[in-house]
Amino acid sequence: MQQTVRQKSLPLNSEKWARITETAGAYARQKDAFLVEYGHIKYLHYLSEKRKLRDELVSAGFTSPFGLQARQWKLALDDALFTLERQFEAAVVEVKECLYRHEGLTDEEKHYASWLLYKHKKHGRDWKRIQAIFTGKDIVSEEINLDAEGRAKVRKYLKRVFRRVLGKKPRVKKARSFTVDQQMYRVFAVGSRQYIAVATLTPGERVIIPLAGVHAIEGNLRVILLPDERAVEIHLTREPQTYPPGEEEAGIDLGVTEVFTDDTGRKYRPEYGEALQEMSDHILDKSRKRGKLRALRRKFLEQDPNKARRILKHNLGLIKQTKRNKKYRTRCENEINRAFNEFYKERRPKIIAYEDLAHLRGKARSKGLSRKVSGWQRSIIKERLEYKNYIYSVADPGPVNAAYSSQTCPMCGWVDAKNRRGDVFKCQKCGFAADADNVAALNLKSRLHDKEITRYTPYKKVKEILLERYRQKQVS
């Protein structure tokens, strides 16, 4: 797990900006060419042999058709292979989700599928096994008693799912950044100002970039272009400081009026709900107004083309809209980050129970905006959970089954939709009352070690189990 440190530059003059954008453009085109070339299944095994591919290209006398120096195209190659690896790693996660829910495979067939998708903690993933799923090559494990027909059935099933979840091959659409290694830059200071001299396409020449602050810079760096400010941002990665695990278990229920509520009843960052609502109202209002302007433009396309063109140019631009949306999103991201910082520092849990993020939805007045918000909300929360779990050495068992978690009484165990009314929980049997999100967090925490209610237990089965437990409790 790496931590990214950002160091911004001062605005650059025209000459420096031109040389930086030229380098970024060539790097982007070369990376895109590598993505197209090595995105094919037959090259999949190179994801675990990246150095081997680079050595083969060097032996073949490869030179960049876009003018990159040798060190630059090698970094572009590593960047492209890493992008492909991330795409397949994300696909493997989704394939596993489908595999666990598949009821048409036997336990032995699922065992074989898991073996094909297995990733070793130390040695990483065996990409030749993933490659065999697509090529049909029969790979055998001595530990699995499955005949050739059964193995073929599993590989065909996995191939279908991979094809569905992989989507389009990654491409580089815009020249936003490029990477440099330790030999391609030099850091120095003049007075109190720190500078970095970065290599460009011309051998022996470097662009001197003044930085806005002072920071220890070493290792490989990524130079990010900021066109609106005609500046760059230097990104460097390092190992973050970690802490020993705590001793208690915790449960959290994710929300939209606050980031989440924990099992003690505390609501973390209710300001998040205000930010989300403000963003929703503003974007929806602007969208409606822009819709009227689009209709007006269509009306003038034939009657007055010049007026239609002016409406498009002056009233339907995307620059201000993009900046404004980014501002709202950054505000929401900051609230999510603050919530997790407060929770981990105060609770210091050794394990956390949380719901499947796939069920997290954004409750905006626009369905389209809700889908958009929920998408990036899930990605941010997932990233924050993984990172903070690493920092605080928290064991991550994965999400727990959240079925009926906000309708089940944590005292008597009675399950009823009438138990919850909005944000208020009141049991129809024993009268226990509490905040609904607090109840959900308590129930999620109780399912950490529940052997009957697993992550993939169907929700109808969950209700049967909970009601049976309630009846047994009443009898005893």
C-alpha positions in Angstrom: 0.0 0.0 0.0 1.5 3.3 -1.1 0.8 6.9 0.0 0.8 9.6 -2.7 2.4 13.0 -1.8 1.5 15.9 -4.1 3.8 18.8 -4.7 2.4 21.7 -6.9 4.5 24.0 -9.1 4.2 27.7 -9.8 2.7 28.7 -13.2 5.1 28.0 -16.1 6.0 30.3 -18.9 5.0 29.5 -22.5 8.3 27.8 -23.5 8.4 25.5 -20.5 4.7 24.6 -20.8 5.2 23.8 -24.5 8.1 21.4 -23.7 6.2 19.7 -20.9 3.0 19.2 -22.9 5.1 17.9 -25.8 6.7 15.3 -23.6 3.3 14.3 -22.1 1.8 14.0 -25.5 4.5 11.7 -26.8 4.4 9.6 -23.6 0.6 9.3 -23.9 0.7 8.2 -27.5 3.4 5.6 -26.7 1.5 4.3 -23.7 -1.6 4.0 -25.8 0.3 2.1 -28.5 1.5 -0.4 -25.8 -2.0 -0.8 -24.5 -3.3 -1.6 -27.9 -0.4 -4.0 -28.6 -0.2 -5.9 -25.3 -3.9 -5.7 -24.4 -4.4 -9.0 -26.2 -4.9 -12.2 -24.2 -1.8 -13.9 -25.7 0.4 -11.3 -23.9 -1.4 -11.7 -20.5 1.5 -13.7 -19.0 3.7 -10.7 -19.3 1.8 -9.1 -16.4 4.0 -11.2 -14.1 7.1 -10.9 -16.3 7.2 -7.2 -17.1 11.0 -7.0 -17.1 11.2 -9.9 -19.5 9.0 -8.1 -22.1 11.1 -5.0 -21.7 14.4 -6.9 -22.2 12.9 -8.6 -25.3 12.1 -5.2 -26.8 15.6 -3.9 -26.0 17.1 -7.0 -27.6 15.0 -6.4 -30.7 16.3 -2.8 -30.9 13.0 -1.1 -30.2 12.9 2.7 -30.5 9.9 4.9 -29.8 8.1 6.1 -32.9 6.9 9.1 -30.9 10.4 10.4 -30.0 10.7 9.2 -26.4 14.1 8.5 -25.0 14.9 4.9 -24.0 14.2 5.4 -20.3 10.9 7.2 -21.2 9.4 4.4 -23.3 10.4 1.8 -20.7 8.4 3.7 -18.1 5.5 4.0 -20.6 5.6 0.3 -21.1 5.6 -0.4 -17.3 2.7 2.1 -17.0 0.7 0.4 -19.7 1.2 -3.1 -18.3 0.2 -1.8 -14.8 -3.0 -0.3 -16.3 -3.8 -3.7 -17.9 -3.1 -5.4 -14.6 -5.4 -3.2 -12.7 -8.2 -3.8 -15.2 -7.9 -7.6 -14.9 -7.5 -7.4 -11.1 -10.8 -5.5 -10.8 -12.4 -8.0 -13.2 -11.2 -10.9 -11.0 -13.0 -9.4 -8.0 -16.3 -9.2 -9.9 -15.8 -12.7 -11.3 -15.4 -14.0 -7.8 -18.6 -12.3 -6.7 -20.5 -14.0 -9.5 -18.8 -17.3 -8.7 -19.8 -17.3 -5.1 -23.4 -16.6 -6.0 -23.5 -19.3 -8.8 -25.6 -22.2 -7.6 -25.1 -24.4 -10.8 -21.5 -25.3 -9.9 -20.5 -28.1 -7.5 -18.1 -27.4 -4.6 -15.3 -29.2 -6.5 -16.0 -27.0 -9.6 -15.9 -23.9 -7.5 -12.7 -25.1 -5.8 -11.1 -25.4 -9.3 -12.4 -22.0 -10.3 -11.0 -20.4 -7.1 -7.6 -22.1 -7.8 -7.5 -20.6 -11.3 -8.3 -17.1 -9.8 -5.9 -17.5 -6.7 -3.5 -14.8 -5.9 -0.5 -15.7 -3.7 0.2 -13.1 -0.9 4.0 -13.2 -1.6 4.4 -14.2 -5.2 1.3 -12.5 -6.6 -1.1 -13.8 -9.3 -0.2 -16.6 -11.7 -1.4 -14.9 -14.9 -0.9 -18.1 -16.9 -3.9 -19.5 -15.1 -6.1 -16.5 -16.1 -4.7 -16.8 -19.6 -5.8 -20.5 -19.8 -9.4 -19.4 -19.1 -9.4 -17.6 -22.4 -7.2 -19.9 -24.5 -8.9 -23.1 -23.3 -5.7 -24.7 -22.2 -6.3 -27.5 -19.7 -4.4 -26.6 -16.5 -4.5 -29.3 -13.8 -4.1 -29.1 -10.1 -3.2 -32.3 -8.2 -5.2 -31.1 -5.2 -8.5 -31.0 -7.2 -10.3 -34.1 -8.2 -12.2 -32.9 -11.3 -12.2 -34.6 -14.7 -11.4 -32.8 -18.0 -15.0 -32.2 -18.8 -15.6 -30.5 -15.4 -12.5 -28.4 -15.8 -13.6 -27.3 -19.3 -17.1 -26.4 -18.0 -15.5 -24.2 -15.3 -13.1 -22.4 -17.7 -16.0 -21.7 -20.1 -18.1 -20.3 -17.4 -15.3 -18.0 -16.1 -14.6 -16.9 -19.7 -18.2 -15.8 -20.2 -18.1 -13.8 -16.9 -14.8 -12.2 -17.7 -16.0 -11.1 -21.1 -19.0 -9.5 -19.5 -17.2 -7.6 -16.7 -14.0 -6.6 -18.5 -15.6 -4.1 -20.8 -13.6 -2.1 -23.3 -9.8 -2.3 -23.4 -8.2 0.7 -21.6 -6.9 3.5 -23.9 -5.2 6.8 -23.3 -7.6 9.5 -24.5 -5.8 12.6 -23.1 -2.2 13.5 -22.4 -2.5 14.2 -18.7 0.7 12.9 -17.2 4.0 11.2 -17.7 6.5 9.3 -15.4 10.1 10.0 -14.7 12.7 7.9 -12.8 15.5 9.0 -10.5 17.9 9.5 -13.4 15.5 11.7 -15.3 15.2 14.6 -12.9 17.3 16.7 -10.5 16.0 18.5 -7.4 17.8 21.6 -6.1 17.1 24.8 -4.2 17.9 28.5 -4.7 17.4 30.4 -1.5 14.1 29.2 -0.1 12.7 28.1 -3.5 12.8 24.4 -4.5 13.2 23.5 -8.1 13.0 20.2 -10.1 14.7 19.8 -13.5 12.8 17.2 -15.6 14.0 15.5 -18.7 12.1 16.1 -22.0 12.2 14.6 -25.5 15.6 16.2 -26.3 18.5 14.2 -24.8 20.6 16.3 -22.3 18.0 19.0 -22.0 15.7 19.5 -19.0 12.9 21.9 -18.0 13.4 23.6 -14.7 10.2 23.8 -12.8 9.8 26.0 -9.7 7.8 24.3 -6.9 5.3 26.0 -4.6 6.6 24.3 -1.5 9.5 22.3 -0.2 9.5 18.5 0.1 11.8 15.5 0.1 11.6 14.1 -3.4 13.1 10.7 -4.5 12.3 7.6 -6.5 10.0 7.5 -9.5 7.7 10.5 -10.0 4.5 11.2 -12.0 4.2 14.7 -13.5 0.5 15.7 -13.7 -0.4 18.5 -16.1 -2.8 21.2 -14.8 -3.9 23.0 -18.1 -6.2 25.5 -16.4 -3.4 26.9 -14.3 -0.6 26.1 -16.8 1.2 24.3 -14.0 2.1 20.8 -13.0 1.8 18.6 -9.9 4.6 16.3 -8.9 3.2 13.0 -7.4 5.6 10.7 -5.5 4.7 7.5 -3.6 6.1 6.3 -0.4 5.3 3.7 2.3 3.0 5.3 5.0 3.5 5.0 8.7 1.5 2.1 10.2 0.1 1.5 13.7 -0.6 -1.7 15.7 -4.2 -3.0 15.7 -6.6 -2.2 18.4 -8.6 -4.7 20.5 -12.3 -4.0 19.8 -14.7 -5.0 17.0 -16.8 -2.3 15.4 -19.7 -2.1 13.0 -20.6 0.8 10.6 -23.7 1.6 8.6 -23.0 3.8 5.6 -25.5 6.6 4.8 -26.2 9.7 2.8 -27.2 12.1 5.5 -23.9 11.4 7.2 -20.9 9.3 6.0 -21.7 6.5 8.4 -23.1 5.6 11.9 -21.1 3.2 14.1 -22.4 0.6 16.6 -22.1 3.1 19.5 -24.6 5.4 17.8 -22.2 8.1 16.8 -22.9 9.7 13.4 -19.7 10.7 11.6 -19.7 13.9 9.6 -23.4 14.9 9.2 -21.9 17.8 7.2 -21.6 15.3 4.4 -25.3 15.1 3.9 -25.6 18.9 3.7 -22.8 18.9 1.1 -24.4 16.1 -0.9 -27.8 17.8 -0.8 -26.4 21.2 -1.9 -24.6 19.5 -4.8 -27.7 17.7 -5.8 -29.9 20.8 -5.7 -27.4 22.9 -7.6 -26.6 20.4 -10.3 -30.3 19.6 -10.8 -31.2 23.3 -11.1 -28.4 24.0 -13.6 -29.3 20.9 -15.6 -32.9 22.1 -16.0 -31.8 25.6 -17.1 -29.3 24.1 -19.6 -32.1 21.9 -20.9 -34.1 25.0 -21.8 -31.1 26.5 -23.4 -30.5 23.4 -25.5 -34.2 23.5 -26.6 -33.8 27.1 -27.5 -30.6 26.4 -29.5 -32.4 23.6 -31.5 -35.1 26.1 -32.3 -32.7 28.6 -33.7 -30.5 26.1 -35.7 -32.6 26.7 -38.8 -34.1 30.2 -38.1 -30.9 31.9 -36.9 -27.7 29.7 -37.0 -25.5 32.5 -35.7 -27.7 32.9 -32.6 -27.6 29.1 -32.1 -23.9 29.2 -32.3 -23.6 32.0 -29.7 -25.9 30.1 -27.3 -23.6 27.0 -27.7 -20.5 29.1 -27.2 -21.5 31.4 -24.3 -24.2 29.5 -22.5 -23.6 25.8 -22.9 -19.9 25.5 -22.3 -18.5 22.8 -20.0 -15.4 24.5 -18.4 -17.3 26.3 -15.6 -19.6 23.4 -15.1 -16.7 21.0 -14.8 -14.9 23.2 -12.3 -18.1 23.7 -10.2 -18.9 19.9 -10.1 -15.3 19.1 -9.2 -15.5 21.6 -6.3 -18.7 19.9 -4.9 -17.2 16.5 -5.3 -13.9 17.5 -3.6 -16.0 18.9 -0.6 -17.8 15.5 -0.3 -14.6 13.6 -0.6 -13.1 15.7 2.2 -16.0 14.9 4.5 -15.6 11.2 3.8 -11.9 11.3 4.6 -12.5 13.3 7.8 -15.1 10.8 8.9 -12.8 7.8 8.5 -9.9 9.7 10.1 -12.0 10.4 13.2 -13.4 6.9 13.4 -10.0 5.1 13.2 -8.2 7.4 15.6 -10.9 7.2 18.2 -12.1 3.6 18.0 -8.9 1.9 16.9 -10.8 -1.3 15.9 -9.1 -4.7 15.1 -11.9 -5.6 12.7 -14.8 -3.7 11.1 -18.2 -5.0 9.9 -19.6 -3.1 7.0 -22.2 -3.7 4.3 -21.6 -4.6 0.6 -20.8 -1.3 -1.1 -22.7 -2.4 -4.2 -25.9 -1.7 -2.4 -24.9 1.9 -1.6 -27.1 4.4 -3.4 -27.1 8.2 -3.7 -30.5 9.6 -2.6 -30.6 12.7 -4.9 -33.8 14.1 -6.4 -32.5 13.1 -9.8 -32.2 9.4 -10.6 -29.4 10.0 -13.0 -27.5 12.0 -10.4 -28.1 9.4 -7.8 -26.5 6.8 -10.0 -23.5 9.0 -10.7 -23.1 10.0 -7.0 -23.4 6.4 -5.8 -20.7 5.3 -8.3 -17.9 7.6 -7.1 -19.2 7.4 -3.5 -18.6 3.6 -3.5 -15.1 4.0 -5.1 -14.0 6.7 -2.6 -15.3 4.7 0.5 -13.8 1.5 -0.8 -10.4 3.2 -1.3 -10.6 4.9 2.1 -11.5 1.6 3.9 -8.6 -0.3 2.2 -6.1 2.4 3.0 -7.1 3.1 6.6 -7.3 -0.7 7.3 -3.7 -0.9 6.1 -2.6 2.1 8.2 -4.2 0.8 11.4 -3.5 -2.9 10.8 -7.2 -3.7 10.8 -8.3 -7.2 9.6 -10.7 -7.0 6.7 -13.0 -10.0 6.4 -14.9 -8.3 3.6 -18.5 -7.0 3.7 -21.0 -8.8 5.8 -24.6 -9.7 4.8 -26.8 -6.6 5.4 -30.2 -8.2 4.7 -32.8 -7.0 7.3 -30.0 -5.3 9.4 -32.1 -2.2 10.0 -35.4 -4.2 10.6 -34.1 -6.7 13.1 -34.3 -5.9 16.8 -30.9 -6.4 18.4 -32.5 -7.2 21.8 -35.2 -9.8 21.0 -34.3 -10.7 17.4 -37.8 -9.9 15.9 -37.8 -9.1 12.2 -40.4 -6.8 10.8 -40.5 -4.0 8.2 -42.7 -2.1 10.6 -39.9 -1.9 13.1 -38.3 0.9 11.1 -40.0 4.2 10.3 -37.6 6.5 8.6 -34.6 7.1 10.9 -36.4 5.7 14.0 -36.4 2.0 15.0 -39.0 0.7 17.5 -39.5 -3.1 17.9 -43.1 -4.2 17.5 -42.6 -7.0 20.0 -40.3 -5.8 22.9 -40.6 -2.1 22.4 -36.8 -1.5 22.1 -36.3 1.9 20.5 -33.1 3.5 19.0 -31.8 5.2 15.9 -32.3 3.0 12.8 -28.7 3.4 11.6 -27.3 2.5 15.0 -29.4 -0.7 15.0 -28.1 -1.6 11.6 -24.5 -1.1 12.7 -25.1 -3.3 15.8 -26.6 -6.1 13.6 -23.8 -5.9 11.1 -21.3 -6.2 13.9 -23.1 -9.3 15.3 -22.8 -11.0 11.9 -19.0 -10.8 11.9 -18.8 -14.3 13.3 -22.2 -15.6 12.2 -21.6 -19.0 10.5 -25.2 -19.3 9.3 -25.6 -15.9 7.7 -22.7 -15.6 5.4 -22.1 -12.8 2.9 -23.8 -14.6 0.1 -26.8 -16.1 2.0 -30.0 -15.2 0.0 -32.1 -12.5 1.8 -35.1 -14.8 2.0 -33.0 -17.4 3.8 -31.6 -14.7 6.1 -35.2 -13.9 7.2 -36.0 -17.5 7.8 -32.9 -17.9 10.0 -33.6 -14.8 12.0 -37.3 -15.7 12.6 -36.3 -19.2 13.7 -33.8 -17.8 16.1 -36.5 -15.5 17.5 -38.9 -18.5 18.0 -36.2 -20.6 19.7 -35.4 -17.6 22.0 -39.0 -17.3 23.0 -39.3 -21.0 23.7 -36.2 -21.1 25.9 
